């Protein structure tokens, strides 16, 4: 069966952002879906993200065992939950290593975020 997808090995934008060749050769796009491929170039995962104002969403499909997950957030930093929600169930390492540098979304919660958050509110109280 011939697959209809285009690998991101020549993605100039990702190349300029130093996304590794190894990652780019395992990421492709086909018929509107991001694809993560195995070493032979066969799609093994499909994914798509969504952004609309301050809302974020992801869908990931394991094409091998036919399992899927979807999540929606109501915050502009919702993409940072992707690794902790999806990755334990549907492995998307190459897709995540491609997506986050390319589109510039935060990937994880910063250490001591609660201290910074409290500090930000203290500054606002003093204004």
Phi, psi and omega per residue, in radians:
X1 nan 2.280 3.126
X2 -1.503 2.299 3.141
X3 -1.613 2.469 3.110
X4 -1.817 1.472 3.074
X5 -2.618 2.780 -3.118
X6 -2.103 2.154 3.122
X7 -1.279 2.651 -3.104
X8 -1.610 0.345 -3.118
X9 -1.075 -0.514 -3.126
X10 -1.864 0.301 3.127
X11 -1.177 1.795 -3.056
X12 -1.044 -0.717 -3.124
X13 -1.081 -0.855 3.128
X14 -1.123 -0.644 3.108
X15 -1.077 -0.762 3.124
X16 -1.130 -0.468 3.140
X17 -1.595 0.163 3.102
X18 1.107 0.540 2.976
X19 -1.236 2.206 -2.995
X20 -1.074 2.660 3.075
X21 -1.064 -0.680 3.121
X22 -1.007 -0.775 3.100
X23 -1.155 -0.823 -3.092
X24 -1.099 -0.524 3.130
X25 -1.364 -0.151 3.084
X26 -1.884 0.176 3.113
X27 -2.183 2.332 3.135
X28 -2.483 2.923 3.025
X29 -2.152 2.390 3.128
X30 -2.610 2.096 3.082
X31 0.881 0.772 3.053
X32 1.532 -0.015 -3.119
X33 -2.007 2.478 2.929
X34 -1.315 2.487 -3.122
X35 -2.233 2.410 2.968
X36 -1.877 2.301 -3.013
X37 -1.976 2.812 3.050
X38 -1.479 -3.042 -3.093
X39 -1.146 -0.343 3.109
X40 -1.619 0.001 3.127
X41 1.545 0.158 3.116
X42 -1.500 2.341 3.109
X43 -1.115 2.259 3.091
X44 -2.092 -0.306 3.078
X45 -2.427 2.591 3.012
X46 -2.197 2.554 -3.118
X47 -2.667 2.804 3.037
X48 -2.722 2.505 3.073
X49 -2.022 2.826 3.106
X50 -2.395 2.516 3.124
X51 -2.404 2.213 3.050
X52 -2.581 1.842 -3.070
X53 0.988 -1.984 -3.109
X54 -1.786 0.287 -3.136
X55 -1.943 2.516 -3.141
X56 -2.308 2.647 3.130
X57 -2.633 2.713 3.057
X58 -2.478 2.560 2.927
X59 -2.293 2.395 3.089
X60 -2.360 2.392 -3.114
X61 -2.216 2.230 2.995
X62 -1.525 1.884 -3.064
X63 -1.276 -0.267 -3.129
X64 -1.415 -0.809 -3.121
X65 -1.857 0.079 3.074
X66 1.095 0.559 3.055
X67 -1.751 2.767 -3.114
X68 -2.630 2.752 3.049
X69 -2.446 2.570 3.081
X70 -2.361 2.446 2.963
X71 -2.499 2.617 -3.134
X72 -2.190 2.498 3.066
X73 -2.252 2.742 3.093
X74 -1.984 0.692 3.102
X75 -2.450 2.581 -3.089
X76 -1.186 -0.292 3.085
X77 -1.760 0.349 -3.084
X78 -1.054 -0.450 3.135
X79 -1.097 -0.451 -3.100
X80 -1.164 -0.172 3.093
X81 -1.514 -0.157 -3.032
X82 -0.989 -0.885 -3.127
X83 -1.050 -0.761 -3.072
X84 -1.340 -0.467 -3.137
X85 -1.586 -0.895 -3.035
X86 -1.470 -0.813 -2.966
X87 -1.007 -0.602 3.095
X88 -1.139 -0.336 -3.063
X89 -1.924 -0.616 3.134
X90 -2.327 1.909 -3.042
X91 -1.194 2.109 -3.109
X92 -2.327 0.620 -3.036
X93 -0.964 -0.849 -3.113
X94 -1.162 -0.714 3.131
X95 -1.086 -0.750 3.139
X96 -1.191 -0.683 3.124
X97 -1.171 -0.368 3.080
X98 -1.535 -0.861 -3.016
X99 -1.093 -0.910 -2.975
X100 -1.155 -0.797 3.082
X101 -1.148 -0.639 -3.053
X102 -1.196 -0.778 -3.049
X103 -1.733 -0.108 2.969
X104 1.313 0.357 3.084
X105 -1.459 2.664 3.051
X106 -1.117 2.429 -3.081
X107 -1.779 -0.467 -3.105
X108 -2.588 2.836 3.092
X109 -1.315 2.289 3.133
X110 -1.163 2.588 3.042
X111 -1.023 2.505 3.095
X112 1.017 0.553 -3.128
X113 -1.004 -0.611 -3.105
X114 -1.158 -0.560 3.088
X115 -1.186 -0.787 3.111
X116 -1.108 -0.695 3.136
X117 -1.093 -0.787 3.119
X118 -1.100 -0.733 3.128
X119 -1.061 -0.732 3.127
X120 -1.081 -0.738 3.133
X121 -1.203 -0.626 3.084
X122 -1.096 -0.692 3.102
X123 -1.094 -0.743 3.138
X124 -1.119 -0.640 3.134
X125 -1.126 -0.491 -3.095
X126 -1.524 -0.018 -3.124
X127 -1.509 nan nan
